[in-house]
Amino acid sequence: ANNQSATKQSGEPNHGGNSGGASLWWKFTPLSSGTIKIDTEGSNFDTTLGIYTGSAVNSLSTIGSDDDSGIGASSLLVIK
């Protein structure tokens, strides 16, 4: 995905405790239970990740978030 024109939405949470400055959002519904691994490895800039539930950006519930647990300045989340 290209984040060149990305912004931060009003009321958006700080992902991984980092206020950041721009974000991209995806909707994901797993087909079965199990472990989910998401990372930003290969990005050429410092990243953060957040996984949330909810229907409005200003009232999301955090499932997990990360800033820099991956390789270099990448982020990594493993949710079971």
N, CA, C and O atoms as CSV, one atom per row, in Angstrom:
chain,resi,resn,atom,element,x,y,z
A,1,ALA,N,N,0.837,-1.184,0.000
A,1,ALA,CA,C,0.000,0.000,0.000
A,1,ALA,C,C,0.878,1.242,0.000
A,1,ALA,O,O,2.010,1.211,0.484
A,2,ASN,N,N,0.375,2.290,-0.522
A,2,ASN,CA,C,1.107,3.552,-0.581
A,2,ASN,C,C,0.516,4.504,0.450
A,2,ASN,O,O,-0.691,4.750,0.455
A,3,ASN,N,N,1.364,5.038,1.320
A,3,ASN,CA,C,0.883,5.955,2.358
A,3,ASN,C,C,1.260,7.406,2.076
A,3,ASN,O,O,1.242,8.236,2.985
A,4,GLN,N,N,1.596,7.714,0.849
A,4,GLN,CA,C,2.085,9.040,0.488
A,4,GLN,C,C,1.121,10.158,0.874
A,4,GLN,O,O,1.572,11.212,1.323
A,5,SER,N,N,-0.157,9.974,0.722
A,5,SER,CA,C,-1.128,11.022,1.048
A,5,SER,C,C,-1.902,10.729,2.333
A,5,SER,O,O,-2.940,11.338,2.588
A,6,ALA,N,N,-1.397,9.797,3.137
A,6,ALA,CA,C,-2.093,9.413,4.364
A,6,ALA,C,C,-2.051,10.538,5.397
A,6,ALA,O,O,-1.124,11.347,5.424
A,7,THR,N,N,-3.067,10.565,6.233
A,7,THR,CA,C,-3.155,11.530,7.326
A,7,THR,C,C,-3.576,10.788,8.589
A,7,THR,O,O,-3.845,9.587,8.551
A,8,LYS,N,N,-3.630,11.499,9.692
A,8,LYS,CA,C,-4.171,10.945,10.926
A,8,LYS,C,C,-5.566,11.514,11.113
A,8,LYS,O,O,-5.766,12.726,11.025
A,9,GLN,N,N,-6.538,10.635,11.372
A,9,GLN,CA,C,-7.921,11.060,11.522
A,9,GLN,C,C,-8.170,11.642,12.911
A,9,GLN,O,O,-7.518,11.246,13.877
A,10,SER,N,N,-9.080,12.550,13.009
A,10,SER,CA,C,-9.489,13.115,14.286
A,10,SER,C,C,-10.012,11.998,15.184
A,10,SER,O,O,-10.872,11.225,14.762
A,11,GLY,N,N,-9.512,11.900,16.408
A,11,GLY,CA,C,-9.938,10.873,17.349
A,11,GLY,C,C,-9.227,9.556,17.207
A,11,GLY,O,O,-9.496,8.626,17.968
A,12,GLU,N,N,-8.316,9.446,16.244
A,12,GLU,CA,C,-7.589,8.198,16.020
A,12,GLU,C,C,-6.673,7.894,17.204
A,12,GLU,O,O,-6.022,8.803,17.719
A,13,PRO,N,N,-6.608,6.630,17.650
A,13,PRO,CA,C,-5.737,6.290,18.777
A,13,PRO,C,C,-4.260,6.368,18.397
A,13,PRO,O,O,-3.910,6.340,17.217
A,14,ASN,N,N,-3.408,6.464,19.403
A,14,ASN,CA,C,-1.962,6.399,19.203
A,14,ASN,C,C,-1.564,4.926,19.146
A,14,ASN,O,O,-1.675,4.218,20.147
A,15,HIS,N,N,-1.117,4.472,18.023
A,15,HIS,CA,C,-0.763,3.068,17.814
A,15,HIS,C,C,0.589,2.779,18.464
A,15,HIS,O,O,1.569,3.475,18.199
A,16,GLY,N,N,0.638,1.774,19.297
A,16,GLY,CA,C,1.886,1.420,19.970
A,16,GLY,C,C,2.381,2.516,20.888
A,16,GLY,O,O,3.577,2.578,21.175
A,17,GLY,N,N,1.497,3.384,21.357
A,17,GLY,CA,C,1.896,4.478,22.232
A,17,GLY,C,C,2.588,5.622,21.509
A,17,GLY,O,O,3.118,6.529,22.151
A,18,ASN,N,N,2.591,5.589,20.193
A,18,ASN,CA,C,3.268,6.600,19.381
A,18,ASN,C,C,2.207,7.449,18.685
A,18,ASN,O,O,1.308,6.911,18.039
A,19,SER,N,N,2.305,8.763,18.812
A,19,SER,CA,C,1.286,9.633,18.217
A,19,SER,C,C,1.301,9.597,16.689
A,19,SER,O,O,0.279,9.867,16.059
A,20,GLY,N,N,2.438,9.270,16.090
A,20,GLY,CA,C,2.512,9.137,14.642
A,20,GLY,C,C,1.991,10.358,13.902
A,20,GLY,O,O,1.676,11.378,14.515
A,21,GLY,N,N,1.903,10.252,12.596
A,21,GLY,CA,C,1.439,11.388,11.824
A,21,GLY,C,C,0.562,11.016,10.651
A,21,GLY,O,O,-0.059,11.888,10.044
A,22,ALA,N,N,0.498,9.725,10.317
A,22,ALA,CA,C,-0.301,9.284,9.179
A,22,ALA,C,C,-0.629,7.806,9.370
A,22,ALA,O,O,0.107,7.079,10.037
A,23,SER,N,N,-1.737,7.370,8.779
A,23,SER,CA,C,-2.110,5.964,8.962
A,23,SER,C,C,-2.853,5.427,7.749
A,23,SER,O,O,-3.454,6.172,6.975
A,24,LEU,N,N,-2.790,4.122,7.611
A,24,LEU,CA,C,-3.571,3.373,6.638
A,24,LEU,C,C,-4.386,2.370,7.432
A,24,LEU,O,O,-3.902,1.834,8.429
A,25,TRP,N,N,-5.613,2.107,7.010
A,25,TRP,CA,C,-6.505,1.199,7.722
A,25,TRP,C,C,-6.962,0.074,6.804
A,25,TRP,O,O,-7.243,0.293,5.626
A,26,TRP,N,N,-7.035,-1.151,7.366
A,26,TRP,CA,C,-7.590,-2.299,6.671
A,26,TRP,C,C,-8.611,-2.968,7.570
A,26,TRP,O,O,-8.489,-2.934,8.795
A,27,LYS,N,N,-9.604,-3.568,6.969
A,27,LYS,CA,C,-10.572,-4.381,7.699
A,27,LYS,C,C,-10.231,-5.837,7.437
A,27,LYS,O,O,-10.015,-6.243,6.295
A,28,PHE,N,N,-10.185,-6.621,8.517
A,28,PHE,CA,C,-9.818,-8.031,8.415
A,28,PHE,C,C,-10.754,-8.850,9.287
A,28,PHE,O,O,-10.937,-8.545,10.465
A,29,THR,N,N,-11.340,-9.878,8.718
A,29,THR,CA,C,-12.172,-10.810,9.474
A,29,THR,C,C,-11.592,-12.204,9.260
A,29,THR,O,O,-11.654,-12.733,8.150
A,30,PRO,N,N,-11.027,-12.808,10.311
A,30,PRO,CA,C,-10.425,-14.143,10.154
A,30,PRO,C,C,-11.485,-15.191,9.820
A,30,PRO,O,O,-12.628,-15.095,10.267
A,31,LEU,N,N,-11.099,-16.182,9.036
A,31,LEU,CA,C,-12.010,-17.247,8.647
A,31,LEU,C,C,-12.105,-18.339,9.706
A,31,LEU,O,O,-13.053,-19.123,9.713
A,32,SER,N,N,-11.115,-18.388,10.606
A,32,SER,CA,C,-11.120,-19.379,11.673
A,32,SER,C,C,-10.298,-18.847,12.838
A,32,SER,O,O,-9.626,-17.823,12.718
A,33,SER,N,N,-10.356,-19.545,13.959
A,33,SER,CA,C,-9.554,-19.137,15.113
A,33,SER,C,C,-8.109,-19.588,14.906
A,33,SER,O,O,-7.840,-20.495,14.118
A,34,GLY,N,N,-7.204,-18.961,15.605
A,34,GLY,CA,C,-5.794,-19.300,15.485
A,34,GLY,C,C,-4.929,-18.089,15.759
A,34,GLY,O,O,-5.401,-17.101,16.322
A,35,THR,N,N,-3.682,-18.156,15.372
A,35,THR,CA,C,-2.716,-17.087,15.595
A,35,THR,C,C,-2.617,-16.202,14.360
A,35,THR,O,O,-2.583,-16.688,13.230
A,36,ILE,N,N,-2.572,-14.900,14.596
A,36,ILE,CA,C,-2.402,-13.931,13.513
A,36,ILE,C,C,-1.090,-13.202,13.750
A,36,ILE,O,O,-0.854,-12.684,14.842
A,37,LYS,N,N,-0.239,-13.157,12.740
A,37,LYS,CA,C,1.023,-12.413,12.812
A,37,LYS,C,C,0.987,-11.326,11.757
A,37,LYS,O,O,0.767,-11.599,10.577
A,38,ILE,N,N,1.203,-10.092,12.189
A,38,ILE,CA,C,1.241,-8.948,11.280
A,38,ILE,C,C,2.536,-8.202,11.535
A,38,ILE,O,O,2.878,-7.924,12.684
A,39,ASP,N,N,3.260,-7.875,10.472
A,39,ASP,CA,C,4.481,-7.092,10.655
A,39,ASP,C,C,4.644,-6.100,9.519
A,39,ASP,O,O,3.987,-6.200,8.483
A,40,THR,N,N,5.530,-5.146,9.733
A,40,THR,CA,C,5.811,-4.127,8.717
A,40,THR,C,C,7.243,-4.272,8.205
A,40,THR,O,O,7.820,-3.318,7.683
A,41,GLU,N,N,7.809,-5.460,8.355
A,41,GLU,CA,C,9.172,-5.712,7.896
A,41,GLU,C,C,9.285,-5.382,6.408
A,41,GLU,O,O,8.407,-5.730,5.619
A,42,GLY,N,N,10.357,-4.717,6.039
A,42,GLY,CA,C,10.566,-4.310,4.656
A,42,GLY,C,C,10.199,-2.859,4.399
A,42,GLY,O,O,10.517,-2.315,3.342
A,43,SER,N,N,9.530,-2.226,5.361
A,43,SER,CA,C,9.221,-0.802,5.216
A,43,SER,C,C,10.504,0.005,5.293
A,43,SER,O,O,11.435,-0.376,6.003
A,44,ASN,N,N,10.564,1.103,4.577
A,44,ASN,CA,C,11.779,1.931,4.594
A,44,ASN,C,C,11.614,3.154,5.492
A,44,ASN,O,O,12.276,4.171,5.290
A,45,PHE,N,N,10.725,3.053,6.490
A,45,PHE,CA,C,10.516,4.118,7.469
A,45,PHE,C,C,10.042,3.477,8.770
A,45,PHE,O,O,9.622,2.320,8.774
A,46,ASP,N,N,10.104,4.211,9.859
A,46,ASP,CA,C,9.662,3.737,11.163
A,46,ASP,C,C,8.146,3.549,11.146
A,46,ASP,O,O,7.419,4.425,10.678
A,47,THR,N,N,7.664,2.412,11.654
A,47,THR,CA,C,6.244,2.082,11.585
A,47,THR,C,C,5.654,1.801,12.964
A,47,THR,O,O,6.384,1.553,13.924
A,48,THR,N,N,4.344,1.842,13.051
A,48,THR,CA,C,3.590,1.386,14.214
A,48,THR,C,C,2.429,0.532,13.712
A,48,THR,O,O,2.011,0.647,12.560
A,49,LEU,N,N,1.917,-0.325,14.595
A,49,LEU,CA,C,0.773,-1.168,14.254
A,49,LEU,C,C,-0.262,-1.105,15.367
A,49,LEU,O,O,0.085,-0.940,16.537
A,50,GLY,N,N,-1.519,-1.234,15.006
A,50,GLY,CA,C,-2.591,-1.352,15.980
A,50,GLY,C,C,-3.695,-2.225,15.427
A,50,GLY,O,O,-4.035,-2.139,14.247
A,51,ILE,N,N,-4.260,-3.075,16.291
A,51,ILE,CA,C,-5.404,-3.894,15.923
A,51,ILE,C,C,-6.532,-3.516,16.861
A,51,ILE,O,O,-6.356,-3.479,18.079
A,52,TYR,N,N,-7.692,-3.236,16.288
A,52,TYR,CA,C,-8.816,-2.699,17.060
A,52,TYR,C,C,-10.116,-3.376,16.673
A,52,TYR,O,O,-10.230,-3.982,15.608
A,53,THR,N,N,-11.092,-3.260,17.557
A,53,THR,CA,C,-12.467,-3.592,17.228
A,53,THR,C,C,-13.292,-2.333,17.424
A,53,THR,O,O,-12.922,-1.452,18.200
A,54,GLY,N,N,-14.400,-2.252,16.727
A,54,GLY,CA,C,-15.275,-1.098,16.861
A,54,GLY,C,C,-15.682,-0.561,15.512
A,54,GLY,O,O,-15.154,-0.966,14.477
A,55,SER,N,N,-16.625,0.352,15.538
A,55,SER,CA,C,-17.158,0.868,14.280
A,55,SER,C,C,-16.884,2.356,14.069
A,55,SER,O,O,-17.170,2.886,12.995
A,56,ALA,N,N,-16.339,3.034,15.073
A,56,ALA,CA,C,-16.019,4.459,14.936
A,56,ALA,C,C,-14.595,4.697,15.398
A,56,ALA,O,O,-14.196,4.202,16.452
A,57,VAL,N,N,-13.826,5.444,14.631
A,57,VAL,CA,C,-12.402,5.630,14.912
A,57,VAL,C,C,-12.154,6.245,16.293
A,57,VAL,O,O,-11.108,5.993,16.892
A,58,ASN,N,N,-13.081,7.035,16.803
A,58,ASN,CA,C,-12.866,7.688,18.097
A,58,ASN,C,C,-13.357,6.854,19.281
A,58,ASN,O,O,-13.315,7.319,20.420
A,59,SER,N,N,-13.825,5.624,19.026
A,59,SER,CA,C,-14.270,4.768,20.129
A,59,SER,C,C,-13.856,3.316,19.917
A,59,SER,O,O,-14.634,2.402,20.192
A,60,LEU,N,N,-12.646,3.100,19.434
A,60,LEU,CA,C,-12.136,1.758,19.179
A,60,LEU,C,C,-11.626,1.106,20.466
A,60,LEU,O,O,-11.174,1.791,21.383
A,61,SER,N,N,-11.705,-0.220,20.521
A,61,SER,CA,C,-11.116,-0.993,21.617
A,61,SER,C,C,-9.858,-1.660,21.081
A,61,SER,O,O,-9.893,-2.316,20.039
A,62,THR,N,N,-8.748,-1.493,21.793
A,62,THR,CA,C,-7.464,-2.033,21.347
A,62,THR,C,C,-7.365,-3.526,21.638
A,62,THR,O,O,-7.599,-3.962,22.765
A,63,ILE,N,N,-7.019,-4.304,20.620
A,63,ILE,CA,C,-6.703,-5.720,20.785
A,63,ILE,C,C,-5.202,-5.865,20.993
A,63,ILE,O,O,-4.763,-6.678,21.806
A,64,GLY,N,N,-4.414,-5.083,20.264
A,64,GLY,CA,C,-2.963,-5.085,20.391
A,64,GLY,C,C,-2.370,-3.928,19.632
A,64,GLY,O,O,-2.966,-3.434,18.675
A,65,SER,N,N,-1.181,-3.484,20.058
A,65,SER,CA,C,-0.473,-2.429,19.325
A,65,SER,C,C,1.019,-2.584,19.560
A,65,SER,O,O,1.444,-3.193,20.541
A,66,ASP,N,N,1.810,-2.027,18.652
A,66,ASP,CA,C,3.259,-2.178,18.752
A,66,ASP,C,C,3.982,-1.045,18.030
A,66,ASP,O,O,3.498,-0.491,17.043
A,67,ASP,N,N,5.140,-0.729,18.555
A,67,ASP,CA,C,6.056,0.217,17.925
A,67,ASP,C,C,7.464,-0.327,18.082
A,67,ASP,O,O,8.048,-0.239,19.162
A,68,ASP,N,N,8.012,-0.886,17.017
A,68,ASP,CA,C,9.426,-1.283,16.936
A,68,ASP,C,C,9.801,-2.619,17.582
A,68,ASP,O,O,10.964,-2.793,17.946
A,69,SER,N,N,8.880,-3.565,17.742
A,69,SER,CA,C,9.271,-4.894,18.231
A,69,SER,C,C,9.823,-5.782,17.120
A,69,SER,O,O,10.399,-6.835,17.393
A,70,GLY,N,N,9.652,-5.363,15.879
A,70,GLY,CA,C,10.148,-6.141,14.747
A,70,GLY,C,C,11.609,-5.807,14.456
A,70,GLY,O,O,12.284,-5.165,15.260
A,71,ILE,N,N,12.074,-6.246,13.318
A,71,ILE,CA,C,13.453,-6.020,12.889
A,71,ILE,C,C,13.646,-4.549,12.549
A,71,ILE,O,O,12.823,-3.965,11.844
A,72,GLY,N,N,14.721,-3.944,13.040
A,72,GLY,CA,C,15.004,-2.536,12.769
A,72,GLY,C,C,13.917,-1.658,13.356
A,72,GLY,O,O,13.609,-1.764,14.543
A,73,ALA,N,N,13.338,-0.798,12.548
A,73,ALA,CA,C,12.270,0.104,13.004
A,73,ALA,C,C,10.892,-0.432,12.598
A,73,ALA,O,O,9.915,0.316,12.565
A,74,SER,N,N,10.823,-1.749,12.286
A,74,SER,CA,C,9.533,-2.323,11.909
A,74,SER,C,C,8.745,-2.715,13.151
A,74,SER,O,O,9.301,-2.824,14.244
A,75,SER,N,N,7.465,-2.922,12.976
A,75,SER,CA,C,6.581,-3.301,14.070
A,75,SER,C,C,6.073,-4.711,13.849
A,75,SER,O,O,6.014,-5.196,12.719
A,76,LEU,N,N,5.701,-5.372,14.959
A,76,LEU,CA,C,5.291,-6.766,14.909
A,76,LEU,C,C,4.202,-7.019,15.939
A,76,LEU,O,O,4.332,-6.623,17.097
A,77,LEU,N,N,3.135,-7.676,15.521
A,77,LEU,CA,C,2.063,-8.086,16.433
A,77,LEU,C,C,1.737,-9.554,16.188
A,77,LEU,O,O,1.591,-9.988,15.045
A,78,VAL,N,N,1.626,-10.300,17.258
A,78,VAL,CA,C,1.167,-11.692,17.196
A,78,VAL,C,C,-0.014,-11.780,18.139
A,78,VAL,O,O,0.130,-11.542,19.338
A,79,ILE,N,N,-1.167,-12.114,17.619
A,79,ILE,CA,C,-2.401,-12.193,18.398
A,79,ILE,C,C,-2.875,-13.646,18.347
A,79,ILE,O,O,-3.001,-14.228,17.270
A,80,LYS,N,N,-3.133,-14.220,19.512
A,80,LYS,CA,C,-3.618,-15.610,19.584
A,80,LYS,C,C,-5.070,-15.636,19.954
A,80,LYS,O,O,-5.659,-16.711,20.064
